[in-house]
Structure formats: structure tokens, C-alpha cells
Amino acid sequence: MIRLFDEMPTEILQDVKVGDMVTDTFSKTGLVEKIEISDDGLYRIYEFILVTGRSITVKK
């Protein structure tokens, strides 16, 4: 299981793939169904959508 948080290295965020088990250590845990990466000019935003319908967002 991979714990996702804002201070984690970018290399680890980029290695997460569909099917991996992830958690935000609070209330969201599940398998990754989809990964969306966007850039707002200040941050690179990783959104991991879980099979449960919830999502974990990490700004880097």
C-alpha cells in the first residue's frame, strides 16, 4: 500500500499506476482506477481516483 501525501517525492507519485492500493492515511483507501495529472502554473496536481469513487489529490 502506498501512502500519498504532499511532501512525498515526485518520482514516487509518478510510479503509482492503475491497480495500486493507496491511502491518504485518514479515511480514503482503495485501488487506483484512474490518474489525472494537471498543472495550474504553480503546482503540479495529481488526482488519484479510486474504485470507490473517492479521490486523493496531491499538489506538488
Beta strands, then each sheet from edge to edge (+ up, - down):
strand 1: 2-3
strand 2: 21-23
strand 3: 29-39
strand 4: 44-50
strand 5: 55-59
sheet 1: 1+ 2+ 3- 4+ 5-
end
